[in-house]
Amino acid sequence: MNKIIHLKIRELRLKQKKTITFMADKLYMTPAGYSLKEAGKRKITTDELEKIASALDVTPKYFYEE
């Protein structure tokens, strides 16, 4: 996944005032595991990107737009 995608996820999550714990719950993982994905230290799968997009009320396409 593109590093910019991780930055967009974090930026949007913070803008919407959603916590790492909230996002981790939506992806059925620990907050620590989610944090590593958002930081770009672990890959985000297509399925996970779809869940992230849903939790943030956007489409996965949003993360690829410039």
DOZA-472713 format. One record per residue: x, y, z of N, C-alpha, C, CB in turn. Coordinates in steps of 0.05 Angstrom, whole numbers, plus 5000, padded with zeros to 4 digits. Atoms other than C-alpha are relative to their C-alpha. Glycine has a CB too. Example, Ala and Ser with C-alpha at 12.3 -4.5 7.8 and 13.67 -1.06 7.14 Angstrom:
BEGIN
501849765000524649105156501850245000498050015025;498449764999527349795143498550225014500950094971;
END
This chain:
BEGIN
501749765000500050005000501850255000498150005024;498649755002502250694985500250145028498650194980;499649864974505051085045498150235003502950105002;501949784998500451665028497349905011499750134972;502550114990494551215042499950005030499549724989;499850004970496851125114499650285011502649885009;500249724991497451875122497250104997502050184985;502849915004490551995093498149875020499149934971;501650144980487551475140500250155027500849715003;499549874974490651805201498850285000503050025005;501149735001488852505178497050015002500950144974;503050014999481552325166499049915027499049824978;500950104974481051935231500250225021501849765009;499649784981483752525271497950234995502850114999;501949795007479253015233497249935011499950044970;502650094991473252595252499949935030499149754984;499750054971475752525324499349725008498150205015;500350284993475651775322502649895011499049834974;497650104986480451395366501149754986499349945029;498850255010485250835349498449765011503049995010;501650224989481150395395497449964984499350055029;502450015016474850555355500649864974498850284994;499250125026478350375290500749715003502250164987;499250284995481449745319497649825004501949995025;502550164996474549505342498649944973498150155018;501350035026471849605271501549794983499950264985;498450195015477549175244500549745015502750124992;499850244983477048655300503049945006498749764986;497250034992484248765322500650175024501950074976;499249844977488049055380500750294992502449875015;499249735007489349805383503050014992499650185024;497250005007496849655380500449904971501649815019;499950105028495849245316499150204980498449744998;501149795018491649785284502050234998497350105010;498149785000496750315304502349954981501050055028;497850085018502249935267499250034971501049725007;501049985027497949905205499850304991497349864997;500349725007496250645207502750144997498350145022;497449885001503550815218501649914976501649945026;498650105023505450425156502049785006501350224985;498050204992509449905194499049724994500650025029;501250255009504649345173498250064977498449865023;501749965024500949255108497150005007500749794979;502950004998493649415102498949844976498850305001;501250165021489748895063497750154987499149725011;502349885013484249065014497649985017499549864973;502350044982479148785062500150205023499949715011;499749814978481949215119499550294990502849985012;500449735011481949835074497050054997501450044973;502949975003474549715060498750055027498849754987;501149964973473049665135500850285010501049785019;499149734991477150295149498350214986503050044994;501649805015473450675094497250015011500049924970;502750014989466750445122499950145027499149715003;500049884973468650655193500350314998502349895016;499649715003470651345166498050134981502950054990;502249905018464451415121501050104973498550215014;499049935026468351445056500249734984502850155001;499450245016469650964998503049945000498950034971;497150055002476350614991501450174979500549704993;498849835021477451034929501050265011497850054978;499149754987478051644974503050015006498350055026;497250014992484851414997502050014977500549755017;498349995024487551384926499850264985499249774981;500349755014485152064904502150205009497150115006;498049804993489952644902498850255012501650074975;
END
